[in-house]
Amino acid sequence: MKGFAEASISTITAEAAVAQGTFYVYFRSKDDVARELVLRTGRQLRHYLTLATTGIDDRLEVERRGIHAFLKFVRDHPNLYRIVTEMQFVDPRRTVATHDDFAAGYRVALEAAAARGRISRRARGRARLGADGRERMVGRKFALWDASAPLERVAEARHMR
């Protein structure tokens, strides 16, 4: 598999089994394809996480199920990290905006849990500070590098420390 920088539009269209002219009906450049891929993957991930955590009132359980769902999504989409990593060079502002969107959604959920008395202000602050880096590293370790680890145990262990 070629990385984004080495891929050409002809390679992309051949892999997708579409004519190059069809490509240009939808996209102006391969950068546009990368942006769309990141947007779609982000939407899919948020939807997947929402389905995994909707209707759960206990914040610790939401966190556990959210981490489990995140790791499962990454295992099912192993190129996710590669896409995000390469996108930071294609469109740094879009990459930052994507991370900011995820962080904003997480912040809203934590604030709602705090308003309902389900999480303390201190715990909310600590969760927000550690979430991005923790999930990124945990995702790489247990969804990509150690794909045999049972996700239920990984998700549980991350919250019991």
TAHU-V72176 format. One record per residue. N is the residue number from 1. RES is the residue in one letter. PHI is phi as a letter, one per 40 degrees, with the letter a starting at -180 (none if undefined). OMEGA is omega in radians with two decimals (* if undefined). BURIAL is # if it has 9 or more other C-alpha atoms within 8 Angstrom, else .. Layout:
# TAHU-V72176
n:N res:RES phi:PHI omega:OMEGA burial:BURIAL
n:N res:RES phi:PHI omega:OMEGA burial:BURIAL
This chain:
# TAHU-V72176
n:1 res:M phi:none omega:3.09 burial:.
n:2 res:K phi:c omega:3.00 burial:.
n:3 res:G phi:c omega:-3.09 burial:.
n:4 res:F phi:d omega:-3.09 burial:.
n:5 res:A phi:c omega:-3.11 burial:.
n:6 res:E phi:c omega:-3.09 burial:.
n:7 res:A phi:c omega:3.06 burial:#
n:8 res:S phi:b omega:3.10 burial:.
n:9 res:I phi:c omega:3.11 burial:#
n:10 res:S phi:c omega:3.07 burial:.
n:11 res:T phi:c omega:3.14 burial:.
n:12 res:I phi:c omega:-3.11 burial:#
n:13 res:T phi:c omega:3.10 burial:#
n:14 res:A phi:c omega:3.11 burial:#
n:15 res:E phi:c omega:-3.12 burial:.
n:16 res:A phi:c omega:-3.12 burial:.
n:17 res:A phi:f omega:3.05 burial:.
n:18 res:V phi:b omega:3.12 burial:#
n:19 res:A phi:c omega:3.13 burial:.
n:20 res:Q phi:c omega:3.10 burial:#
n:21 res:G phi:c omega:3.10 burial:.
n:22 res:T phi:c omega:3.09 burial:.
n:23 res:F phi:d omega:-3.05 burial:#
n:24 res:Y phi:c omega:3.01 burial:#
n:25 res:V phi:c omega:-3.05 burial:.
n:26 res:Y phi:b omega:-3.04 burial:.
n:27 res:F phi:b omega:3.08 burial:#
n:28 res:R phi:c omega:-3.05 burial:.
n:29 res:S phi:a omega:3.08 burial:.
n:30 res:K phi:c omega:3.04 burial:#
n:31 res:D phi:c omega:3.10 burial:.
n:32 res:D phi:c omega:3.09 burial:#
n:33 res:V phi:c omega:-3.14 burial:#
n:34 res:A phi:c omega:3.12 burial:#
n:35 res:R phi:d omega:-3.13 burial:#
n:36 res:E phi:c omega:3.13 burial:.
n:37 res:L phi:c omega:3.11 burial:.
n:38 res:V phi:c omega:3.12 burial:#
n:39 res:L phi:c omega:-3.12 burial:#
n:40 res:R phi:c omega:-3.14 burial:.
n:41 res:T phi:c omega:3.09 burial:#
n:42 res:G phi:c omega:3.10 burial:#
n:43 res:R phi:c omega:3.12 burial:.
n:44 res:Q phi:c omega:3.14 burial:.
n:45 res:L phi:c omega:3.13 burial:#
n:46 res:R phi:c omega:3.11 burial:.
n:47 res:H phi:c omega:3.13 burial:.
n:48 res:Y phi:c omega:3.13 burial:#
n:49 res:L phi:c omega:3.11 burial:#
n:50 res:T phi:c omega:3.12 burial:.
n:51 res:L phi:c omega:-3.09 burial:.
n:52 res:A phi:c omega:-3.01 burial:#
n:53 res:T phi:b omega:-3.11 burial:#
n:54 res:T phi:c omega:3.07 burial:.
n:55 res:G phi:g omega:3.13 burial:.
n:56 res:I phi:c omega:-3.08 burial:.
n:57 res:D phi:c omega:-3.11 burial:.
n:58 res:D phi:c omega:-3.04 burial:.
n:59 res:R phi:c omega:3.11 burial:#
n:60 res:L phi:c omega:3.10 burial:.
n:61 res:E phi:c omega:3.07 burial:#
n:62 res:V phi:c omega:3.14 burial:#
n:63 res:E phi:c omega:-3.13 burial:#
n:64 res:R phi:c omega:-3.14 burial:#
n:65 res:R phi:c omega:3.10 burial:#
n:66 res:G phi:c omega:3.11 burial:#
n:67 res:I phi:c omega:3.11 burial:#
n:68 res:H phi:d omega:-3.14 burial:#
n:69 res:A phi:c omega:3.11 burial:#
n:70 res:F phi:d omega:-3.14 burial:#
n:71 res:L phi:c omega:3.10 burial:#
n:72 res:K phi:c omega:3.12 burial:#
n:73 res:F phi:d omega:-3.14 burial:#
n:74 res:V phi:c omega:3.08 burial:#
n:75 res:R phi:c omega:3.13 burial:#
n:76 res:D phi:c omega:-3.13 burial:.
n:77 res:H phi:b omega:-2.99 burial:.
n:78 res:P phi:c omega:3.12 burial:#
n:79 res:N phi:c omega:-3.12 burial:.
n:80 res:L phi:d omega:-3.11 burial:#
n:81 res:Y phi:c omega:3.12 burial:.
n:82 res:R phi:c omega:3.12 burial:.
n:83 res:I phi:c omega:-3.10 burial:#
n:84 res:V phi:c omega:3.14 burial:#
n:85 res:T phi:c omega:-3.13 burial:.
n:86 res:E phi:c omega:-3.12 burial:#
n:87 res:M phi:c omega:3.14 burial:#
n:88 res:Q phi:c omega:3.08 burial:#
n:89 res:F phi:c omega:3.13 burial:.
n:90 res:V phi:c omega:-3.07 burial:.
n:91 res:D phi:a omega:-3.09 burial:#
n:92 res:P phi:d omega:-3.13 burial:#
n:93 res:R phi:c omega:3.11 burial:.
n:94 res:R phi:c omega:3.12 burial:#
n:95 res:T phi:c omega:3.11 burial:#
n:96 res:V phi:c omega:-3.14 burial:#
n:97 res:A phi:c omega:3.12 burial:.
n:98 res:T phi:c omega:3.10 burial:#
n:99 res:H phi:c omega:3.13 burial:.
n:100 res:D phi:c omega:3.11 burial:.
n:101 res:D phi:c omega:3.10 burial:.
n:102 res:F phi:c omega:-3.13 burial:.
n:103 res:A phi:c omega:3.14 burial:#
n:104 res:A phi:c omega:3.11 burial:.
n:105 res:G phi:c omega:3.12 burial:.
n:106 res:Y phi:c omega:3.12 burial:#
n:107 res:R phi:c omega:3.13 burial:#
n:108 res:V phi:c omega:3.14 burial:.
n:109 res:A phi:c omega:3.12 burial:.
n:110 res:L phi:c omega:3.12 burial:#
n:111 res:E phi:c omega:3.10 burial:#
n:112 res:A phi:c omega:3.10 burial:.
n:113 res:A phi:c omega:3.11 burial:#
n:114 res:A phi:c omega:3.14 burial:#
n:115 res:A phi:c omega:3.12 burial:.
n:116 res:R phi:c omega:3.14 burial:.
n:117 res:G phi:g omega:-3.09 burial:.
n:118 res:R phi:c omega:3.13 burial:#
n:119 res:I phi:a omega:-3.13 burial:#
n:120 res:S phi:c omega:3.09 burial:.
n:121 res:R phi:c omega:-3.14 burial:.
n:122 res:R phi:c omega:3.13 burial:.
n:123 res:A phi:c omega:3.12 burial:.
n:124 res:R phi:c omega:3.14 burial:#
n:125 res:G phi:c omega:3.12 burial:.
n:126 res:R phi:c omega:3.13 burial:.
n:127 res:A phi:c omega:-3.14 burial:.
n:128 res:R phi:c omega:-3.10 burial:#
n:129 res:L phi:c omega:-3.05 burial:.
n:130 res:G phi:c omega:-2.96 burial:.
n:131 res:A phi:c omega:-3.02 burial:.
n:132 res:D phi:c omega:-3.12 burial:#
n:133 res:G phi:c omega:-3.14 burial:.
n:134 res:R phi:c omega:-3.10 burial:.
n:135 res:E phi:c omega:3.14 burial:#
n:136 res:R phi:c omega:-3.12 burial:.
n:137 res:M phi:c omega:3.11 burial:.
n:138 res:V phi:c omega:3.12 burial:#
n:139 res:G phi:c omega:3.12 burial:#
n:140 res:R phi:c omega:-3.07 burial:#
n:141 res:K phi:c omega:-2.98 burial:#
n:142 res:F phi:c omega:3.11 burial:#
n:143 res:A phi:c omega:-3.10 burial:#
n:144 res:L phi:b omega:-3.02 burial:#
n:145 res:W phi:c omega:3.14 burial:.
n:146 res:D phi:b omega:-3.06 burial:.
n:147 res:A phi:c omega:3.12 burial:.
n:148 res:S phi:c omega:-3.13 burial:.
n:149 res:A phi:c omega:3.11 burial:.
n:150 res:P phi:c omega:-3.04 burial:.
n:151 res:L phi:c omega:3.13 burial:#
n:152 res:E phi:c omega:-3.14 burial:.
n:153 res:R phi:c omega:3.13 burial:.
n:154 res:V phi:c omega:-3.13 burial:#
n:155 res:A phi:c omega:3.13 burial:#
n:156 res:E phi:c omega:-3.10 burial:#
n:157 res:A phi:c omega:-3.11 burial:.
n:158 res:R phi:c omega:-3.08 burial:.
n:159 res:H phi:b omega:-3.12 burial:#
n:160 res:M phi:c omega:-3.14 burial:.
n:161 res:R phi:c omega:* burial:.
